[in-house]
């Protein structure tokens, strides 16, 4: 299964929004794209971990019918980051995809204001 996490640091209380494109390659099933806010901390081994997160929205994508580049339906208008959170987060969870599934992602963009 596919799992990816992208966290972009930002100024406290900044306004930010994001979007991305995806296209199915092979396989069936579905995957989730989650947009939100996060706070990262480093564990005792020096590895960054999610200490806290707040989801703005989740899009479930069915692999059938996405043969061309498709924008995430959660293209956002910039929203202010909640207090105490330090990163804009995009998490992709392909737990429900078979091992042979292929999905392409492109043009992960962010709009930041202040």
Residue pairs with C-beta under 8 A, 6 or more apart in sequence:
1 93
1 94
1 95
1 96
1 97
1 99
2 31
2 92
2 93
2 94
2 97
2 101
2 103
3 91
3 92
3 93
3 94
3 95
4 90
4 91
4 92
4 105
5 50
5 89
5 90
5 91
5 92
6 89
6 90
6 91
6 108
7 38
7 40
7 48
7 50
7 87
7 88
7 89
8 16
8 87
8 88
8 89
8 110
9 86
9 87
10 16
10 81
10 86
10 87
10 88
10 112
11 114
12 81
12 83
12 86
13 80
13 81
13 83
13 114
14 80
14 81
14 112
14 113
14 114
15 78
15 79
15 80
15 81
15 112
15 113
15 114
16 78
16 79
16 81
16 88
16 110
16 111
16 112
16 113
17 75
17 76
17 77
17 78
17 79
17 110
17 111
18 35
18 75
18 76
18 88
18 90
18 108
18 109
18 110
18 111
19 71
19 72
19 74
19 75
19 76
19 107
19 108
19 109
20 33
20 71
20 72
20 90
20 105
20 106
20 107
20 108
20 109
21 69
21 70
21 71
21 72
21 105
21 106
21 107
22 33
22 61
22 66
22 69
22 70
22 72
22 103
22 104
22 105
22 106
23 66
23 67
23 68
23 69
23 70
23 103
23 104
23 106
24 63
24 64
24 65
24 66
24 67
24 102
24 103
24 104
25 101
25 102
25 103
25 104
26 100
26 101
26 102
27 63
27 97
27 98
27 100
27 101
27 102
27 103
28 63
28 64
28 98
28 101
29 62
29 63
29 94
29 96
29 97
29 98
29 101
30 60
30 61
30 62
30 63
30 96
30 97
31 60
31 61
31 63
31 92
31 93
31 94
31 95
31 96
31 97
31 103
32 58
32 59
32 60
32 61
32 91
32 92
32 93
33 58
33 59
33 61
33 72
33 74
33 90
33 91
33 92
34 55
34 57
34 58
34 59
34 89
34 90
34 91
34 92
34 93
35 55
35 56
35 57
35 58
35 72
35 74
35 76
35 88
35 89
35 90
36 53
36 54
36 55
36 56
36 57
36 88
36 89
36 91
37 53
37 54
37 56
37 81
37 82
37 85
37 87
37 88
37 89
38 50
38 51
38 52
38 53
38 54
38 85
38 86
38 87
38 88
38 89
39 50
39 51
39 52
39 53
39 84
39 85
39 86
39 87
40 48
40 49
40 50
40 51
40 86
40 87
41 48
41 49
41 51
42 48
42 49
43 49
50 89
52 84
52 85
53 85
53 89
54 82
54 85
56 74
56 76
56 79
57 74
57 76
58 74
59 72
59 73
59 74
61 70
63 97
63 101
63 103
69 106
78 111
78 112
78 113
81 88
88 110
90 108
92 105
94 101
94 103
97 103
